[in-house]
């Protein structure tokens, strides 16, 4: 039987309060699982929110992101994030097309990225890569903290895309002019040991 706070000394009451504050109020660790048909509405809403479209352009290629495989994150049973993937022809590399998180729950983006890396490895890939725009300094820092490395700078690719799609904004995050894509990569499996 657990003693109530009224039946204990002040020292015991402070210990009970301390233990109570250490108990998790709710699940904050994201649960990661493959995208399923039931996720389509959330996937489309997430793509629309962050990219204003289901069509995502990367390195001059258009991807129908709501039809791609990937993973979702859930926190307390609620949709919390998304990563979509494209296996390159030949299967030696995998591109992360989108990565987003709806929550500030620590570790959601890292858990999604980790799931993508593990998936690419099980598919026999030696490399996983992604691009982000030059204005996305938060993402640039995040990828580096996750052990990803700069692979290439694709100068002017957004400028060229804007000529075809004038709705692409001139300025992005922190009022930085959006012009280029920065490619990050992570070597995995046997390729990581070369």
N, C-alpha and C positions, 0 to 999 in steps of 0.2 A: 504494500500500500504506500502511495506517495503522500507525504505530508503536505498540507496546504501551507501557503505563505503565512497565514495567521498562526499556525501551530509551530513555527520555527523561530529561531533567533535571527537578529538582524543580519548576521554573517551568513546564515543559511539562506535567508531570503535573497541576499545579493547574489549568492551562488546560483540560486534557482533562476533569477532574472538573467544572469549571464548565460546560463545553459539555454534558456528560452530564446535569447537573441541569436544563438548559434544555429538553431534549428532552421532549415530552409522553409520559407513561407510558401514557396511554390517551386516547381521545376524551372531552373534557369539554364540548365545545360540543354542545348538543342538536340533533338532527336533527328537524325538524318536518314532519309529513305529515298529510293528511286521515285521519280515522277510517275504518277499513275493517272489514269483517265479522269478520276474524280478531282484532280488538281487543276484541270484546264482553266477554269474561271480564275483561280488565284494566279496561275502562271501568266495568263493574258493581262490581268490587272497589274501585275508586277512589271511586266514588260512595258505596258502603256505608261505606267507611272515614271519609270526611269529612262526609257528610250523613246517614248511617244509612238511606238509602233511595235508590231510583232516581227517586222522585217529588220534584221540587224546586219549592218554592213561591217565587215572586218577585212582589211587588206584588199579591198576592191571586190570582195565576194559578198553576195547577199545570202543570208541565212533566215529561213522561216523558223524563228526561235521557239515558237509555241509548238512546233512539231519535233523538236530535237529531244534526244534523251538527256537525262541529267538527274539532279537530286533536289529535294526540297528539305527545308529545315522546319521543324515544328517545336514550339515552346509552349508548354501547358496545353497541348492539343490544337494550338492555333498556328496557322501558316506564318512563318517567320523569315523565310529566305529562299533563294533559288539560285541554282547554277545550271547552265545548259552547256552541252558539249557537242563537238563535231569531230568524228574520227576522220582524219585525212585519208585519202586514197592510199592504199598500200599498208595502212594500219601501223606505221612506225611512230606516228605522232598524233596527238589529240589537241584540239584547240578549245579553250574555254571561250564560249561566245558571250555569255552573260554571267555575272555574279552580283547578287544584290541581297540586302538584308533589310527587313522591315523593322527590326528590333535593335535596340542597343544592348541586348543580352550579350554579354561578353562571350566571344568564341564562336558566334554563328558563322561569320564569314570564313574563319579559319577551319571550322569543321566541314563546311561545304567544299572548300578548296582541298582539304585532306581527302574527302570522299572522291573528288574528281581525280586526284593523283592516284589513289588506290585503284579506282576503276581503270584508268589508263594503263596502269601496271598490269592488271589482270588481263587486259586486252593485248598485251605484248608490246606496248608502246615504250620507246626509249626516251621520249621527249613529250612534255606537255607545255603548251604556250598560250599566250593571250596578248591582247593589245588593249591599251587604254589611251585616251586622248591626253595631250600635253598639259591640259588645265587641271587634271584630276590628281592633285598633289596628295590627297589623302589616300587614294588607291595606290599611288606610286610608293608611298611609305609602307603601306600595308603589305604589298607584294614582297618588298625587300625584307620586311620582318619575318615573312613566311619562308624565306630562303630562296626566293626566286631571283634571277639575275637579269640585267638588261641584255637583250639579244640584238636589238636593232632599233634605229630611229627611222621611221618612214615619213620623211619630210614632205609636207605639202599634200598629203593624201586627203586630209579633210577639206582643204581648199579645192581640190579637184572634185571631191564628192559634192561640195556645196554648189559647184557650177551645174551639176545635174539635179540636185535637190536643194533649192534655195531656202527651204524651211530650216536647214541646219543653222543654228545660231552662230553669229560671229564671235561672241564672247561666251565663256562658260563660267565655271566655278572661280570664285575670287576675282571675277571680271578679267580673266586671262583670255587673250585671243586664242581661239581653238583653230589649230592649223595642222598638227601632226599626230601620228599614232606612235606610241612607244610600245615596243614588243618586249615582253618578259618571257623567260623560259625557265623550266626546271628539268634537268636530266634525271631520269628515274631508272630503276632496274640496273641492268648491266651497263647501260650508257653512262650512268652516274660514276662508274668506277674507271672509265677510260681516261 
